[in-house]
Amino acid sequence: MADSNFPSELFLPFLNEDKSLPQYVALFRAFQQAIVQGKLIPGAKLPATRPLGLSLGISRNTVKSAYEMLLAEGYIDTEHGSGSFVSKRLPDQASTSGTQTKQQAVTVNPTEVSILAKRLEDAYHSPNASLESNLLSHGKGCLESFPWRQWQRHVTHASRQMKYAQGDSVMGNTRLRAQIANYLQVARGVHCDTEQIIVCSGSQQAMYLSFQILLNPGDPVLVEDPGYQGIDGAIDTLGGIKIPVETDQQGFRLDTGLAKAPHARVATLTPTRNYPMGYTLSLARRLAILDWAKQTGSWIIEDDYDSEFRFDGPPITSLQGLGGESCVIYAGTFSRILHPSIRLGYLVVPEALLKPFYQLKRFIDGGLSQLPQLALAEFMAAGDFTSHVRRARKLYQQRREILRVEIERQCGDILKRVESDGGMHSVFLFADQTVSDKEVCLKANAIGIGVLPLSAYYSGDKKQHGLIIGFAAHDESAIKRGVSIIAECIRP
């Protein structure tokens, strides 16, 4: 046991106070305070590590680690064969006669953080955050089909140009913005010019910038239900109030949203393909929401996240291209289309908002790295981008069909596919809606299958249970293997 004269009881409160701290750190802090406050006087001998550990109910190694920290900080000295002693010459910060010692500075409550910081602590965390590398996870394309040789050639050429680069607008590289504008005009019917394009570090930044420009604390925001919950954190941290709006087979129901929040002036939606259900917003509802925005001076954020991958029927014109150029902020990303490491996205901003967006972007990051932007501009100008999209679209359509057939073969009595015209994942509803999709997903996730529960994407009380299953990143054998595991997780 420790020396009976040694005040071991001084250290027990520290070991029990903050369970998030490693025990050796807590013990170090306890010794530090005792020394600084004079409860352990200079020259006092410390007990050996083993008996002190027994006295405190902790391991010898824990005490040893604490002693090593005290020695390194200058609070104790060791003498070979004699043991450890409180140093007779304490560190300067510990021996000051001022009222606030180093230990006091450590133990006082930290300065109050901002309201934003508190909101960030509670912000939404994607249920897919730890499943991105798992089988049948969604939101990820086929990395093997990406044209690496062409991309590397453009990166090499762009790096040579960097020698003469003088920087560019905070809104993005001018050449890339021009390529994006040309592409969107042709592929998505977007009405814009180069000046309206803002290059972002991905769709998340694009959406957050938009909310920062449009929202005041307390403002309601109409969002799809079910919908993409990656925007929840942005809305919450800015003090917005999320208003879930029912989404059916014809898409976003503006009427139900306005019944809940008649004074709402911001709506965010995925009209080409609702996330996650895959429903397309009908033409009648598209025109209705545009009329609402124009008549009330409201804003629409259009997230066109994977419109390139439409398999059934001709391309659908974007909401912005239907006459929404004055009231629609159009957002897109390259990460899903090309490769997740290419963190580039974009906004098409109405002319009335260009100045505040410019100033905000300047304050936030001052512009992005030029190298990936130059490389992507060349990649698009050479036609490699459209060629890749065309090949990927064909490949993903084949893989969607493989998934459909396998689910029908192995789980056709349990799961029913939600019809959708494209995308990178499919949604399957449980025929028996009493089945817990979360429990099924927990089982599947535990053994490497990255399926997600549909019910997690609902904000309101009315939920459907089903599975969100990705197919774009996996070949036929992987899809079949994944479906067989899903079937095992579902069946008793």
C-alpha positions in Angstrom: 0.0 0.0 0.0 1.0 3.7 -0.4 2.7 5.5 2.5 0.0 6.0 5.2 1.1 9.6 5.4 0.6 10.3 1.7 -2.7 12.1 1.0 -4.0 9.7 -1.6 -7.6 11.0 -1.0 -6.6 14.2 -2.8 -6.6 12.3 -6.1 -9.8 10.3 -6.0 -12.1 13.2 -7.0 -10.1 13.9 -10.1 -10.2 10.3 -11.2 -14.0 10.3 -10.9 -14.7 13.8 -12.2 -14.3 13.6 -16.0 -14.7 10.0 -17.3 -13.8 11.3 -20.9 -10.2 11.9 -19.8 -7.7 9.1 -19.7 -6.9 8.2 -16.1 -3.3 9.0 -16.4 -4.1 12.6 -17.5 -6.6 13.0 -14.7 -4.0 11.8 -12.2 -1.4 14.2 -13.7 -3.8 17.1 -13.3 -4.5 16.1 -9.7 -0.8 16.0 -8.8 -0.2 19.3 -10.7 -2.9 21.1 -8.7 -1.7 19.6 -5.4 1.8 20.8 -6.1 0.8 24.2 -7.3 -1.5 24.8 -4.3 1.2 23.7 -1.8 -0.6 20.5 -0.7 2.5 18.6 -1.8 5.6 20.6 -0.7 8.9 20.8 -2.7 11.0 17.8 -1.8 8.1 15.6 -0.7 8.6 12.0 -1.7 6.0 10.4 -3.9 4.9 6.8 -3.3 6.1 4.1 -5.7 3.8 3.4 -8.7 2.6 0.0 -7.6 1.3 0.9 -4.1 -0.2 4.1 -5.2 -2.0 2.3 -8.0 -3.4 -0.2 -5.5 -4.4 2.6 -3.2 -6.3 4.4 -5.9 -7.7 1.3 -7.6 -5.9 1.9 -10.9 -3.0 0.1 -12.7 0.6 0.7 -12.1 1.2 1.7 -15.7 -1.4 4.5 -15.3 0.5 5.9 -12.3 3.8 5.5 -14.2 2.4 7.5 -17.2 1.2 10.3 -14.9 4.7 10.4 -13.3 6.3 10.6 -16.7 4.2 13.6 -17.6 5.0 15.3 -14.3 8.7 14.7 -14.9 8.5 16.1 -18.4 6.7 19.2 -17.2 9.2 19.8 -14.4 6.9 19.1 -11.5 8.9 16.2 -10.1 12.4 14.9 -10.1 13.6 11.3 -9.9 16.7 10.0 -8.2 17.9 6.5 -9.2 17.4 4.1 -6.3 15.5 6.7 -4.2 12.3 7.4 -6.1 10.4 10.4 -7.2 10.1 13.8 -5.3 8.3 17.0 -5.8 10.6 19.4 -7.6 12.3 22.1 -5.5 12.2 24.4 -8.6 8.8 24.4 -10.1 7.9 25.5 -13.6 7.6 29.3 -14.0 4.0 29.2 -14.8 3.2 27.1 -11.7 5.2 29.1 -9.3 3.8 32.6 -10.1 2.2 34.4 -7.2 -0.6 35.7 -9.3 -4.2 34.6 -8.6 -4.6 32.5 -11.7 -2.2 29.6 -11.9 -1.7 27.3 -14.9 -3.9 24.6 -13.2 -6.6 27.1 -12.5 -6.5 28.1 -16.2 -6.9 24.5 -17.1 -9.8 23.8 -14.7 -12.0 26.9 -15.2 -14.9 26.6 -17.5 -14.1 27.6 -21.1 -15.3 30.8 -22.5 -18.9 30.5 -23.8 -19.0 29.4 -27.4 -21.2 31.0 -30.0 -24.8 30.0 -30.7 -23.6 28.7 -34.1 -21.1 26.4 -32.3 -23.8 25.0 -30.1 -26.0 24.3 -33.1 -23.1 22.6 -34.9 -22.8 20.2 -31.9 -26.4 19.0 -32.6 -26.2 19.1 -36.4 -27.2 16.1 -38.4 -24.7 13.3 -39.1 -25.3 11.3 -42.3 -26.3 7.7 -41.6 -24.0 6.8 -44.5 -20.9 8.4 -43.0 -19.3 5.1 -41.9 -20.7 3.0 -44.8 -19.2 4.6 -47.8 -16.8 1.8 -48.6 -19.3 -1.0 -48.0 -21.0 -3.2 -50.5 -24.2 -1.7 -52.1 -23.6 1.7 -50.5 -25.2 4.5 -52.4 -24.0 7.9 -53.7 -20.8 6.5 -55.2 -20.0 5.7 -58.8 -17.9 3.1 -60.4 -14.3 4.2 -59.7 -12.9 1.6 -62.2 -14.7 3.1 -65.1 -13.3 6.6 -64.5 -10.9 7.6 -67.4 -7.8 8.0 -65.3 -5.4 8.2 -68.2 -7.2 11.1 -69.7 -7.7 12.8 -66.4 -4.0 12.5 -65.5 -3.0 13.9 -68.9 -5.2 17.0 -68.2 -3.8 17.3 -64.7 -0.2 17.2 -66.0 -1.0 19.9 -68.6 -2.8 22.0 -66.0 0.2 21.8 -63.6 2.4 23.2 -66.4 0.0 26.1 -66.9 0.2 26.9 -63.1 3.7 28.2 -63.6 2.1 31.2 -65.4 -1.1 31.4 -63.5 -1.9 34.7 -61.8 -4.9 33.6 -59.8 -8.5 34.0 -60.8 -11.8 35.1 -59.5 -13.1 34.0 -56.1 -16.1 32.8 -58.1 -13.9 30.1 -59.8 -11.6 29.6 -62.7 -13.0 31.5 -65.7 -12.3 28.7 -68.2 -14.1 26.2 -66.0 -17.0 28.5 -65.4 -17.4 28.9 -69.1 -17.3 25.1 -69.6 -19.9 24.6 -66.9 -22.2 27.2 -68.4 -22.0 25.7 -71.9 -22.6 22.2 -70.6 -25.7 23.2 -68.5 -27.2 25.1 -71.4 -27.1 22.1 -73.6 -27.6 19.2 -71.1 -30.0 20.8 -68.6 -31.6 23.7 -70.5 -30.2 26.1 -67.8 -30.3 29.8 -68.8 -27.1 31.4 -67.7 -23.8 32.9 -68.7 -20.3 32.5 -67.3 -20.7 35.3 -64.7 -23.5 33.5 -63.0 -21.4 30.4 -62.3 -19.8 30.0 -58.8 -17.4 27.1 -58.4 -17.7 25.5 -55.0 -15.9 22.7 -53.1 -18.9 20.4 -53.6 -22.6 20.5 -53.2 -22.5 20.9 -49.4 -20.7 24.2 -49.7 -23.0 25.2 -52.5 -26.1 24.6 -50.4 -24.6 26.2 -47.3 -23.7 29.4 -49.2 -27.2 29.6 -50.5 -28.8 29.3 -47.1 -26.4 31.9 -45.7 -27.5 34.3 -48.4 -31.3 33.6 -48.1 -32.0 32.8 -44.4 -32.5 34.8 -41.3 -32.9 33.1 -37.9 -36.4 31.9 -37.5 -37.2 31.7 -41.3 -39.1 28.7 -42.4 -37.6 26.5 -45.2 -39.8 24.2 -47.2 -38.0 20.8 -47.6 -38.9 17.5 -49.2 -40.2 14.7 -46.9 -38.6 12.3 -47.4 -35.5 14.3 -48.4 -31.8 14.8 -48.3 -30.9 15.3 -44.7 -27.4 16.6 -45.5 -28.9 20.1 -45.6 -30.4 19.8 -42.1 -27.2 20.9 -40.4 -26.9 24.0 -42.7 -30.5 25.1 -41.9 -30.2 24.4 -38.2 -26.9 26.2 -37.7 -28.2 29.3 -39.4 -31.3 29.3 -37.2 -33.8 28.3 -40.0 -36.9 26.2 -39.3 -37.2 23.1 -41.4 -40.8 22.6 -42.7 -41.2 19.0 -44.0 -43.3 18.9 -47.1 -45.0 15.6 -48.2 -43.5 14.2 -51.4 -45.6 11.8 -53.5 -45.2 10.2 -56.9 -45.6 13.5 -58.6 -43.0 15.1 -56.3 -43.0 18.0 -53.9 -46.5 19.1 -52.7 -46.3 22.9 -52.4 -49.9 23.1 -51.2 -49.2 21.1 -48.0 -46.0 23.1 -47.4 -47.8 26.4 -47.6 -50.6 25.1 -45.4 -48.0 24.6 -42.7 -45.9 27.7 -43.3 -47.9 30.2 -45.5 -45.1 32.9 -45.1 -42.3 30.7 -46.2 -40.0 32.3 -48.7 -37.4 29.6 -49.3 -37.9 26.1 -50.7 -35.2 23.5 -51.5 -35.9 20.5 -53.6 -34.6 17.9 -56.0 -37.2 18.2 -58.8 -35.5 16.1 -61.4 -35.2 13.1 -59.1 -36.3 13.4 -55.5 -33.8 12.2 -53.0 -34.1 9.4 -52.0 -37.4 8.1 -53.6 -36.5 9.0 -57.2 -39.8 10.7 -58.1 -39.8 13.4 -60.7 -41.7 16.6 -60.0 -44.6 16.8 -62.5 -44.7 19.6 -65.0 -47.9 21.1 -63.4 -46.2 21.2 -60.0 -43.0 22.7 -61.5 -45.0 25.5 -63.0 -46.9 26.0 -59.8 -43.9 26.4 -57.6 -42.3 28.8 -60.1 -45.5 30.9 -60.1 -45.4 30.9 -56.2 -41.8 32.1 -56.2 -42.4 34.9 -58.7 -45.6 36.1 -57.1 -44.3 36.2 -53.6 -40.7 37.1 -54.2 -39.6 33.7 -52.8 -36.5 31.7 -53.7 -36.1 28.1 -54.8 -32.8 26.1 -54.4 -32.8 23.4 -57.0 -30.4 20.5 -56.2 -29.8 18.7 -59.5 -27.5 16.1 -57.9 -27.5 13.2 -60.4 -29.6 14.3 -63.3 -27.0 13.0 -65.8 -28.1 9.5 -65.0 -31.6 9.4 -66.5 -32.2 6.0 -68.1 -35.9 6.1 -69.1 -37.1 8.8 -71.6 -35.6 12.0 -72.8 -33.8 14.5 -70.4 -36.1 16.7 -68.3 -35.4 20.4 -68.4 -34.3 21.9 -65.2 -36.6 24.0 -63.1 -34.3 26.9 -63.6 -34.6 26.4 -67.4 -38.4 26.6 -67.3 -38.3 30.3 -66.6 -36.9 30.2 -63.1 -33.7 32.1 -63.9 -34.8 35.1 -61.7 -35.9 33.0 -58.6 -34.0 29.7 -58.8 -30.5 29.0 -57.4 -29.3 26.0 -59.3 -26.8 23.6 -57.6 -24.8 20.7 -59.0 -21.7 18.6 -58.2 -19.0 16.7 -60.0 -18.1 14.4 -57.1 -20.9 11.9 -57.9 -20.3 12.1 -61.7 -16.6 11.8 -61.8 -14.8 10.8 -58.6 -15.5 11.5 -54.9 -12.0 12.9 -54.5 -12.7 15.6 -57.1 -14.3 18.0 -54.6 -15.9 20.5 -57.0 -19.4 21.6 -57.4 -21.1 24.7 -58.6 -24.0 27.2 -58.3 -25.9 29.1 -61.0 -27.0 32.3 -59.2 -29.6 34.8 -60.4 -28.1 38.1 -61.4 -29.8 39.9 -58.4 -27.8 37.8 -56.0 -24.3 37.9 -57.6 -22.9 40.7 -55.5 -23.8 39.1 -52.0 -22.6 35.7 -53.2 -19.3 37.2 -54.5 -18.7 38.9 -51.1 -19.6 35.8 -49.1 -17.4 33.5 -51.2 -14.6 36.0 -50.8 -14.9 36.0 -47.0 -15.2 32.2 -46.7 -12.4 30.9 -48.8 -11.1 33.5 -51.3 -11.4 31.0 -54.1 -10.5 27.4 -54.6 -7.2 25.8 -55.8 -6.6 26.5 -59.5 -5.1 23.1 -60.4 -8.2 20.9 -60.2 -10.3 23.6 -61.8 -7.9 23.9 -64.7 -7.7 20.2 -65.1 -11.5 19.8 -65.1 -11.9 22.7 -67.6 -9.6 20.9 -70.0 -11.3 17.6 -69.3 -14.6 19.1 -70.3 -13.3 21.1 -73.3 -11.7 17.9 -74.7 -15.0 16.1 -74.6 -13.8 13.5 -72.0 -16.5 14.6 -69.5 -19.4 14.0 -71.8 -17.9 10.7 -73.0 -17.5 9.5 -69.4 -21.1 10.5 -68.5 -22.4 8.6 -71.6 -20.4 5.4 -70.7 -21.4 5.6 -67.0 -25.0 6.1 -67.8 -25.1 2.9 -69.9 -23.2 1.0 -67.2 -25.4 2.2 -64.4 -28.5 1.3 -66.3 -27.3 -2.2 -66.7 -26.4 -2.5 -63.0 -29.8 -1.1 -61.9 -31.4 -3.9 -63.9 -29.2 -6.5 -62.3 -30.2 -5.3 -58.9 -33.9 -5.3 -59.8 -33.8 -8.8 -61.1 -31.8 -10.1 -58.1 -34.1 -8.5 -55.6 -37.1 -9.9 -57.4 -35.6 -13.3 -57.5 -34.4 -13.5 -53.9 -36.7 -11.1 -52.0 -39.6 -10.5 -54.4 -42.2 -11.4 -51.8 -40.7 -9.0 -49.2 -39.4 -6.0 -51.2 -41.1 -3.9 -53.9 -39.1 -1.5 -56.0 -40.1 2.1 -56.2 -40.2 3.1 -59.9 -37.7 5.7 -60.9 -36.2 6.9 -64.2 -32.6 6.7 -63.2 -30.0 7.6 -60.5 -27.3 5.6 -58.7 -29.5 3.8 -56.2 -32.9 2.2 -56.0 -35.5 2.2 -53.2 -37.4 -0.9 -52.2 -40.4 -0.8 -49.9 -41.2 -3.6 -47.5 -44.5 -5.3 -48.4 -45.1 -5.6 -44.7 -44.7 -2.1 -43.3 -44.4 -3.4 -39.8 -40.9 -4.6 -40.6 -38.3 -2.3 -39.0 -35.9 -1.1 -41.8 -33.5 0.2 -39.2 -33.1 -3.2 -37.6 -32.5 -4.9 -41.0 -29.9 -2.3 -41.9 -28.1 -2.6 -38.6 -27.7 -6.4 -39.3 -26.6 -5.7 -42.8 -24.2 -2.9 -42.0 -22.6 -5.0 -39.3 -21.5 -7.5 -42.0 -20.3 -5.0 -44.6 -23.5 -4.2 -46.6 -24.1 -0.4 -46.8 -27.8 -0.3 -47.3 -29.7 2.5 -45.6 -33.2 2.6 -43.9 -35.7 4.7 -45.8 -37.5 5.7 -42.7 -34.4 7.7 -41.5 -35.0 10.2 -44.3 -38.4 11.2 -43.1 -38.8 14.2 -40.9 -42.6 14.0 -40.2 -44.5 11.3 -38.4 -45.7 9.6 -41.5 -42.9 7.2 -42.6 -42.4 4.3 -45.0 -40.1 1.5 -44.3 -37.8 0.3 -47.0 -34.1 0.0 -48.1 -32.0 2.4 -50.1 -29.6 0.2 -52.1 -26.8 1.5 -54.3 -25.8 -0.2 -57.5 -23.5 2.1 -59.5 -20.2 1.2 -57.8 -20.6 -2.6 -58.0 -20.3 -5.3 -60.7 -22.8 -8.1 -61.2 -21.2 -10.6 -58.9 -20.9 -8.0 -56.1 -24.6 -7.0 -56.5 -25.7 -10.7 -56.4 -23.6 -11.4 -53.3 -24.9 -8.3 -51.6 -28.5 -9.1 -52.3 -28.1 -12.6 -50.9 -26.8 -11.2 -47.7 -29.7 -8.7 -47.5 -32.1 -11.6 -48.0 -30.5 -13.4 -45.0 -30.8 -10.3 -42.9 -34.5 -10.0 -43.7 -35.7 -13.5 -43.4 -36.1 -15.0 -39.9 
